[in-house]
């Protein structure tokens, strides 16, 4: 995969993903999105200095499969939050999210010089919790009953990865590949 800036032709797909009940449930998104709201979203991400948003695209055919971004970027503390959604369900479980998160973390740590990247995960989304742990995030705690869905409260799990942790993982991965 590769990451590129979100373009107006991406908005119908983003809108479709935002309106999919299963995706909304797993990501904590509450409100559906109209095309008008999608256009407002695009304007907002293009102007907002505290966020950067990307489309996740397959290299082999330039197919848009998801979105990823950094938000609440706070440079004085060198910290940011991230989001990653692989919206095309036929692309789930194929490693595209792992590729995308590494590209996003390389950008956050290597280019923007952040020290800490955090993410909030819906507590019942076991696949997402496992995914973030697999790529090096650590659980920091939970917002107890921080997420409300379908008449029930759930915890919202806070996770993060630090710059040195990520570099260590990348170095270990690089050394492992050299030994093969």
KAQUIGI-V523350 format. One record per pair of residues at least 24 apart in sequence whose ideal C-beta (glycine too) atoms are under 10 Angstrom apart, sorted by the first residue. I is the first residue (numbers start at 1). J is the second residue. If there is no record, write none. Layout:
i=I j=J
i=I j=J
This chain:
i=1 j=55
i=1 j=56
i=1 j=57
i=1 j=58
i=1 j=59
i=1 j=60
i=1 j=63
i=1 j=65
i=1 j=66
i=1 j=68
i=1 j=86
i=1 j=91
i=1 j=94
i=1 j=95
i=1 j=96
i=1 j=97
i=1 j=98
i=1 j=99
i=1 j=100
i=1 j=102
i=1 j=103
i=2 j=54
i=2 j=55
i=2 j=56
i=2 j=57
i=2 j=58
i=2 j=59
i=2 j=62
i=2 j=99
i=2 j=100
i=2 j=103
i=3 j=52
i=3 j=53
i=3 j=54
i=3 j=55
i=3 j=56
i=3 j=57
i=3 j=66
i=3 j=67
i=3 j=68
i=3 j=69
i=3 j=99
i=3 j=100
i=3 j=103
i=3 j=104
i=3 j=106
i=3 j=107
i=4 j=54
i=4 j=55
i=4 j=56
i=4 j=57
i=4 j=62
i=4 j=64
i=5 j=42
i=5 j=45
i=5 j=46
i=5 j=52
i=5 j=53
i=5 j=54
i=5 j=55
i=6 j=38
i=6 j=41
i=6 j=42
i=6 j=45
i=6 j=46
i=6 j=52
i=6 j=53
i=6 j=54
i=6 j=55
i=6 j=64
i=6 j=67
i=6 j=68
i=6 j=69
i=7 j=42
i=7 j=55
i=7 j=64
i=8 j=38
i=8 j=39
i=8 j=42
i=9 j=55
i=9 j=64
i=10 j=38
i=10 j=42
i=10 j=53
i=10 j=54
i=10 j=55
i=10 j=57
i=10 j=64
i=10 j=67
i=11 j=35
i=11 j=37
i=11 j=38
i=11 j=39
i=11 j=41
i=11 j=42
i=12 j=38
i=12 j=64
i=13 j=38
i=13 j=55
i=13 j=63
i=13 j=64
i=13 j=65
i=13 j=66
i=13 j=67
i=13 j=87
i=13 j=88
i=14 j=38
i=14 j=41
i=14 j=42
i=14 j=53
i=14 j=55
i=14 j=64
i=14 j=66
i=14 j=67
i=14 j=85
i=14 j=87
i=15 j=39
i=15 j=41
i=16 j=87
i=16 j=88
i=17 j=65
i=17 j=66
i=17 j=67
i=17 j=85
i=17 j=86
i=17 j=87
i=17 j=88
i=17 j=89
i=18 j=67
i=18 j=85
i=18 j=87
i=20 j=87
i=20 j=89
i=21 j=150
i=22 j=89
i=23 j=85
i=23 j=86
i=23 j=87
i=23 j=89
i=24 j=149
i=25 j=122
i=25 j=124
i=25 j=125
i=25 j=147
i=25 j=149
i=25 j=150
i=26 j=85
i=26 j=121
i=26 j=122
i=26 j=124
i=26 j=125
i=26 j=127
i=26 j=128
i=26 j=149
i=27 j=83
i=27 j=84
i=27 j=85
i=27 j=87
i=27 j=120
i=27 j=121
i=27 j=122
i=27 j=125
i=27 j=128
i=28 j=83
i=28 j=120
i=28 j=121
i=28 j=122
i=28 j=123
i=28 j=125
i=28 j=146
i=28 j=147
i=28 j=148
i=28 j=149
i=28 j=154
i=28 j=156
i=29 j=83
i=29 j=85
i=29 j=122
i=30 j=147
i=30 j=148
i=30 j=149
i=45 j=69
i=45 j=71
i=48 j=73
i=49 j=73
i=49 j=75
i=50 j=74
i=50 j=75
i=50 j=80
i=51 j=80
i=51 j=81
i=51 j=83
i=52 j=80
i=52 j=104
i=52 j=107
i=52 j=108
i=52 j=112
i=53 j=83
i=54 j=84
i=54 j=100
i=54 j=103
i=54 j=104
i=54 j=107
i=56 j=84
i=56 j=85
i=56 j=86
i=56 j=87
i=56 j=88
i=56 j=91
i=56 j=96
i=56 j=97
i=56 j=99
i=56 j=100
i=56 j=101
i=56 j=103
i=56 j=104
i=57 j=96
i=57 j=100
i=58 j=88
i=58 j=91
i=58 j=94
i=58 j=96
i=58 j=99
i=59 j=99
i=63 j=88
i=63 j=91
i=64 j=88
i=65 j=89
i=65 j=90
i=65 j=91
i=65 j=92
i=65 j=94
i=65 j=96
i=65 j=97
i=65 j=100
i=66 j=91
i=66 j=92
i=66 j=96
i=66 j=97
i=66 j=100
i=67 j=100
i=68 j=97
i=68 j=100
i=68 j=101
i=68 j=103
i=68 j=104
i=68 j=107
i=69 j=104
i=70 j=104
i=70 j=105
i=70 j=107
i=70 j=108
i=70 j=112
i=70 j=114
i=70 j=117
i=72 j=118
i=73 j=108
i=73 j=112
i=73 j=114
i=73 j=117
i=74 j=114
i=74 j=116
i=75 j=112
i=75 j=113
i=75 j=114
i=77 j=114
i=77 j=115
i=77 j=116
i=78 j=108
i=78 j=109
i=78 j=112
i=78 j=113
i=78 j=114
i=78 j=115
i=78 j=116
i=78 j=117
i=78 j=163
i=79 j=108
i=79 j=114
i=79 j=115
i=79 j=116
i=79 j=117
i=79 j=118
i=79 j=160
i=79 j=162
i=80 j=108
i=80 j=112
i=80 j=114
i=80 j=115
i=80 j=116
i=80 j=117
i=80 j=118
i=80 j=119
i=81 j=116
i=81 j=117
i=81 j=118
i=81 j=119
i=81 j=120
i=81 j=158
i=81 j=160
i=82 j=108
i=82 j=114
i=82 j=117
i=82 j=118
i=82 j=119
i=82 j=120
i=82 j=132
i=82 j=137
i=82 j=160
i=82 j=161
i=83 j=119
i=83 j=120
i=84 j=119
i=84 j=128
i=84 j=131
i=84 j=132
i=92 j=127
i=93 j=127
i=93 j=131
i=97 j=127
i=97 j=128
i=97 j=131
i=97 j=132
i=97 j=134
i=97 j=135
i=98 j=131
i=98 j=134
i=98 j=135
i=101 j=131
i=101 j=132
i=101 j=134
i=101 j=135
i=101 j=136
i=101 j=137
i=101 j=161
i=102 j=135
i=102 j=136
i=102 j=166
i=102 j=169
i=102 j=170
i=102 j=173
i=105 j=135
i=105 j=136
i=105 j=137
i=105 j=161
i=105 j=163
i=105 j=166
i=105 j=169
i=105 j=170
i=106 j=166
i=106 j=170
i=108 j=161
i=108 j=163
i=108 j=166
i=109 j=161
i=109 j=162
i=109 j=163
i=109 j=164
i=109 j=165
i=109 j=166
i=109 j=167
i=109 j=170
i=110 j=163
i=110 j=166
i=110 j=167
i=110 j=170
i=113 j=163
i=114 j=162
i=114 j=163
i=115 j=162
i=115 j=163
i=115 j=164
i=116 j=160
i=116 j=161
i=116 j=162
i=116 j=163
i=116 j=165
i=117 j=159
i=117 j=160
i=117 j=161
i=117 j=162
i=117 j=163
i=117 j=166
i=118 j=158
i=118 j=159
i=118 j=160
i=118 j=161
i=119 j=157
i=119 j=158
i=119 j=159
i=119 j=160
i=119 j=161
i=120 j=146
i=120 j=147
i=120 j=156
i=120 j=157
i=120 j=158
i=120 j=159
i=121 j=147
i=121 j=155
i=121 j=156
i=121 j=157
i=121 j=158
i=121 j=159
i=122 j=146
i=122 j=147
i=122 j=149
i=122 j=154
i=122 j=155
i=122 j=156
i=122 j=157
i=123 j=147
i=123 j=153
i=123 j=154
i=123 j=155
i=123 j=156
i=123 j=157
i=124 j=149
i=124 j=152
i=124 j=154
i=124 j=155
i=124 j=157
i=125 j=154
i=125 j=157
i=128 j=157
i=128 j=159
i=129 j=157
i=129 j=159
i=132 j=157
i=132 j=159
i=132 j=160
i=132 j=161
i=133 j=159
i=133 j=161
i=135 j=161
i=135 j=166
i=135 j=169
i=136 j=160
i=136 j=161
i=136 j=162
i=136 j=165
i=136 j=166
i=136 j=168
i=136 j=169
i=136 j=170
i=137 j=161
i=137 j=162
i=137 j=165
i=137 j=166
i=138 j=162
i=138 j=165
